[in-house]
Amino acid sequence: MTIINSNLGYPRLGEHREWKHLLEHFWKGQLDNATFHANAKKLRLANLKKQRDLGIDYIPVADNSDYDHVLDTLVAFNAIPTRFGHFDQALDLPDYYAIARGTDTAVAAEMTKWFNINYHYIVPEFDDVTFKLLDNRWLRYYQEAKQELGIDGKPVILGPVSFLKLGKRNGQYLDDAAVAELLPQLLPLYQQVFQELADAGAKWIQLDEPTLVKTTQPNELRPYTTALTALHTAVPDLKIELQTYFDSLDLYDQIVDLPVQALGLDLVHDHGENLDHLRQHGFPADKILAAGIIDGHNVWASDLNVKLELVQQLRQIVSDDQLWLQPANSLLHVPITTKNETKADPVLLGGLAFADEKLQELHVLTEAANHGVDAVQAAFDRNQTNLTALNQSSHRNNQAVRAAEAQLENQKFERLAPFATRIKLQHDRLRLPLLPTTTIGSFPQSATVRAKRAAWRKGNLSDADYQAFLHAETKRWIKLQEDLGLDVLVHGEFERTDMVEYFGQKLTGFYATQNGWVQSYGSRGVRPPVIFGDVAYTEPITVAESVYAQSLTDRPVKGMLTAPLTIINWSFVRDDIPKAQVQNQIALALRQEVNNLEQAGIKIIQVDEPALREGLPLKQRHWQAYLDEAVYSFKITTTGVQNDTQIHTHMCYSNFADIIDTIKALDADVISIETSRSHGEIISAFEQTGYDKEIGLGVYDIHSPRVPSVAEIEANIQRALRVIDAHQFWINPDCGLKTRQEPETLAALKNMVAARNAIQAQLTSSVH
């Protein structure tokens, strides 16, 4: 009997972001369809071959995408919003991308975070759909792998229940009744996909049902049981690996009996609960346990001794021929390989494992399990040497940081006066108009900006020349903001590649990767910094840029920082100490930066927390501890300022009803929130729960290149003013403008200010 291994999904961006460049060249009209598809195929096949060469037994296919796997699913099954047209065959690329990016006449589909990680998916809309199979993409990619490489792959498809539960109807996520109504319409199409795969020779299909980890009541299992029974009955020859991830299964003893041939369990992010279920309830003798033992969304090398011990524990529960070893989730959420990190400290590099290294770990563990550790002793010895060197290094033993942590319990972190007192002092100082306008922080990172930064990094541009360029760009955009009529300005963040990576480059304990790109949405890649050691503040980070921008204008300029929890959620965080401890180290460092900004004359400081809601644990029983830690670290950061200094924060798409009390507890003077893609339903959270501070609900979507009309923005503002008093309300875009082009940015902001002016005039005339 032999243990085998399996992968769940591979990164899409390409080792050198080939996929990103492919998409963006197509969007710019620089590639035709045929060239795009030929290059995409080349990348797909290279990824498959690499996995085979790394010793993976079951290789996923159709885990690739031209944008997002949920978008792929909805276009395959014709769940396409009617505003984008009506279709009878597979969509061509322009129609496909129109859904994600919008058009001049159609607002882009809503986009939100994938569970509790920094990946965005396109939210299906089930308001008026007639399901039909437009494209069996899973069959196409299965046949491609088989014909081109001889790989009998494992097609990956989002399960029908999760697909429905991740979508909306009438602006609301589907409830049980809506799922029960739509599922019978959708299942025949899944059966067709399965049958065509079986006819083509596929042996296994990976059916991802990640929403299973959120089920807590037995009645919530009904749609899953219905779907799996129908699929198994219709296509009994195709074996189903029912895949779950990101947490444990509360209803394990019932889920394990569902009619599937393999069950994928996350044994990394499950708080130990899935392993407890296995020990207490056992595992069916006629099923495969697909054990997720390698962390699929962090970058640390596994302790191979610990992982092998876990494998041995699993062998006490199932026989070897019942056991697959695999990552806990798709490797989509980690970079591809460490081999390009040539500048990393060797001590750190030895402790890192990106996607390829994780697959190597799987292969080594499989060999050790099947043939004994002696067969791979060198790999085990190297692993232990590397981990010991990192844990004993000075990076992880900074005594000054530990001393500051020890003093936390003796300090109180609150603003000097309550909000009602502070806001009067801030109004007196700032003297802003009714419905003040601002932006969220960043302005377009043009090709020129990126080229100058690249030249500077390569040593082809001197520090002085680079600084002169940044000053010129800042000066130009300060003037543009003044000309647009914005009230509170920003310096534009032209020096920053990313709102988290930039701070990681300035604080100790962080490593900014050279090529550690991860997909965030579409072609948007981010390089999450690696927090590998104790975090400390060494020098001012943003002060010089903010002070320079403020010197150019009489209008207030916001200082722009990223808050501790977002830095944590958008970084790869060391796993040798509690995450909350790292979070507080970051907060102590940023507190010094906030105080330095204030002392330099910056009286509005925005400390962004866009990832607060996305990181909320999937199990509600873990929420409060997480939210309490978020509030605590935010207050460490922001409460050292005077009453007349105004603290702002910003948050991205989320269900704000879940965290409205936490938003209040942050005690920020002004909060801005992304709302436009959700068509305003986020406002309902503020209808149901009063909010006494100031707020900007984003009035247009920055993720789409379309320019909203003045009337459209006015309508969004009026909708918000039915809930929020005009004296509390700020006017701003949804998010930062870094990814937009300059002409569309200026046009949209011009319309935003015009809409504000029109409503401001209406409000003023109604008073008189």
Summary of the structure (lengths in Angstrom):
residues: 768
radius of gyration: 26.2
end to end distance: 85.8
largest distance: 87.0
contacts: 2627
relative contact order: 0.09
helix: 48%
strand: 13%
